[in-house]
Amino acid sequence: MVSTNNKLKRVAYSAGVGMFSGVCSGVLTAAMLAAMGLVVHGAGYIINWNASDYSLKNRFETAYNFNAPESHKYYYVNGGTAEKYAMTPYGMYGIIGAFAGISALFGAKVGSLVAKDKEQEEIIRKQQQKTR
């Protein structure tokens, strides 16, 4: 039987590892999405030589700002065809949140398993001390 003290330790350890995992995953996902945005923007210059109003500032404003002006969400190709930047804030923050949440759940599960393993080691150590 697991004591209340051990359950609290397990929950605390599990929550701590889960939060750490979620925060790390969120930060790494945000950094990777920003880097991917830079790569896509650079590729856009290579693909669309005739693009006007193609702006890195507007791309990131469209991706991260919910109140971005409508004129900043588009750029023009070949003097008139309006193209929309690919990412929206809902997609950006949704992806970051999803990866952080999934990572936090896996981290909490791993933390729980590690805490159980530590409990078992403690029980075995106490039993070995009694037999000596």
C-alpha positions in Angstrom: 0.0 0.0 0.0 1.3 3.5 -0.9 1.2 6.0 2.0 -0.4 9.4 1.6 3.1 11.0 1.9 4.3 8.9 -1.0 1.3 9.8 -3.1 1.9 13.5 -2.5 5.5 13.1 -3.4 4.5 11.2 -6.6 2.0 13.9 -7.6 4.5 16.7 -6.8 7.3 15.0 -8.8 4.9 14.2 -11.7 3.6 17.8 -11.8 7.1 19.3 -11.7 8.4 17.1 -14.5 5.3 17.7 -16.5 5.5 21.5 -16.1 9.2 21.5 -16.9 8.6 19.4 -20.0 5.7 21.5 -21.2 7.6 24.8 -20.8 10.7 23.4 -22.6 8.6 22.0 -25.4 6.6 25.3 -25.8 9.8 27.4 -25.9 11.5 25.0 -28.4 8.3 24.8 -30.6 8.1 28.6 -30.6 11.7 29.0 -31.6 11.4 26.3 -34.3 8.3 28.0 -35.8 10.0 31.3 -35.8 13.0 29.8 -37.6 10.7 28.1 -40.0 9.0 31.4 -40.7 12.4 32.9 -41.5 13.2 30.1 -43.9 9.9 30.2 -45.6 10.2 34.0 -46.0 13.6 33.7 -47.5 12.4 31.0 -49.9 9.5 33.4 -50.9 12.1 35.9 -52.1 13.7 33.2 -54.3 10.4 31.9 -55.7 8.5 35.2 -56.1 10.9 37.7 -57.6 8.0 39.9 -58.6 6.4 40.2 -55.1 5.7 43.6 -53.8 4.8 44.4 -50.1 6.5 41.1 -49.2 7.6 42.0 -45.7 9.2 39.9 -42.9 7.6 42.3 -40.4 4.1 41.8 -41.9 4.7 38.0 -42.0 5.5 37.8 -38.2 2.8 40.4 -37.4 0.2 38.2 -39.2 1.5 35.1 -37.4 1.6 36.5 -33.9 -0.7 39.5 -33.6 -4.5 39.0 -33.4 -5.1 42.6 -34.2 -2.9 42.8 -37.4 -4.3 45.1 -40.0 -6.0 43.4 -43.0 -3.5 45.1 -45.4 -0.6 43.4 -43.6 -2.0 39.9 -44.1 -1.4 39.9 -47.9 1.4 40.6 -50.3 1.1 41.0 -54.1 2.6 38.9 -56.8 3.1 40.0 -60.4 1.7 43.4 -59.9 -1.8 42.4 -58.7 -2.4 38.9 -57.5 -3.0 39.0 -53.7 -1.4 36.1 -51.8 -2.0 35.6 -48.1 0.7 34.8 -45.6 0.4 31.2 -44.5 0.2 31.4 -40.7 -2.4 33.0 -38.4 -2.2 33.6 -34.6 -4.7 30.9 -34.0 -2.6 28.4 -35.9 0.7 29.6 -34.3 -0.5 29.6 -30.7 -2.5 26.4 -31.3 0.6 24.5 -32.5 2.7 25.8 -29.6 0.0 25.0 -27.1 -0.6 21.5 -28.5 3.0 20.6 -28.4 3.5 22.0 -25.0 0.4 20.2 -23.7 1.3 16.9 -25.2 4.8 17.2 -23.9 3.5 18.1 -20.4 1.3 15.0 -20.3 4.1 12.8 -21.4 6.4 14.5 -18.9 3.9 14.0 -16.1 3.6 10.3 -17.0 7.4 9.9 -17.0 7.6 11.8 -13.7 5.0 9.5 -12.2 6.9 6.4 -13.4 10.2 7.7 -12.0 8.6 8.5 -8.7 7.1 5.0 -8.5 10.6 3.6 -9.3 12.1 5.7 -6.5 9.5 4.4 -4.1 10.3 0.8 -5.1 14.0 1.4 -4.6 13.3 2.9 -1.2 11.2 -0.2 -0.2 13.9 -2.6 -1.4 16.6 -0.6 0.4 14.6 -0.7 3.7 14.0 -4.5 3.3 17.7 -5.1 2.7 18.6 -3.1 5.8 16.2 -5.2 7.9 17.7 -8.5 6.7 21.3 -7.4 7.6 
